[in-house]
Amino acid sequence: MTPLTPHHLPLQNKIARALWGLVQAGPFRCCPRTAHGWRALWLRLFGAEIARGCLVYKTARIWAPWNLYMAEGAVIGDGAEIYNVAPIRLGRGAVVSQRAYLCTASHDPAREDFILVAGAISLGEGAWVAAEAFVAPGVQIGAFAILGARAVATRDVAAQMIAMGNPAREKGPRPAVSIPPGLVLAGLAKPGAE
C-alpha cells in the first residue's frame, strides 16, 4: 500500500476543478456513448495521460484529470467514480467497471483538524475492478487481479488473485489469461491472438 500523506488543495486546484466540472457536465457528457476519442481529447487537455485505445464512458466521473494515467486499452466504465486527489494509474488493458469507486483520499479521524489524507491507487496490467467495487486510498491492485463486484479493497490485492467481500479477501488465483481484458474491449486484441 502507498502511505497516506496530508494533502492541501490550493486555490489553483479548485479553479481548475471548477473549469473541469463545466467541461465534464457539457461537452464530455453531451456526445454519443461511443465517442471515446472525444472524451480522451478533453481529458488530455486537462492534463490526463491517455494512451492509444483507451475507453472512457460518458457517465464516468473524473475528479482531477491531471492525476489520471491510463495505459493502452485501459477502460473506465459507465458511472465509475474516479476520485483522484492523488494519482490513479491504470495499467495496460485494466478495466474499471460500471459504478466502481476508486477513492484516493479520506480524512484523518485521529486529528482534530480532520485533515485530508491521500494515497495513489494503481491497477496493474489486465486488472479488473468489477461493478460497484470500492478501492481505498493507497491500494494497489496487481497485474491480472480481479476485485469482485461490490468488494471493498482496503489493502493491496496480489497479482493474478481474485479478491471478494467486505473487506476484500483473496479467494484464489485467477484462471490464466494472456490478454488484458481492456485490450479486447477496446478492439486492440482478440482472444487467442497472443
Helices and strands as residue ranges (DSSP letters): E 5-6, H 11-25, H 36-45, E 49-50, E 55-56, E 61-62, G 65-67, E 68-70, E 75-76, E 81-83, E 88-90, E 95-96, E 101-103, E 105-107, E 116-118, E 121-123, E 128-129, E 134-135, E 140-141, E 146-147, E 152-153, E 161-164, E 169-173, H 181-185
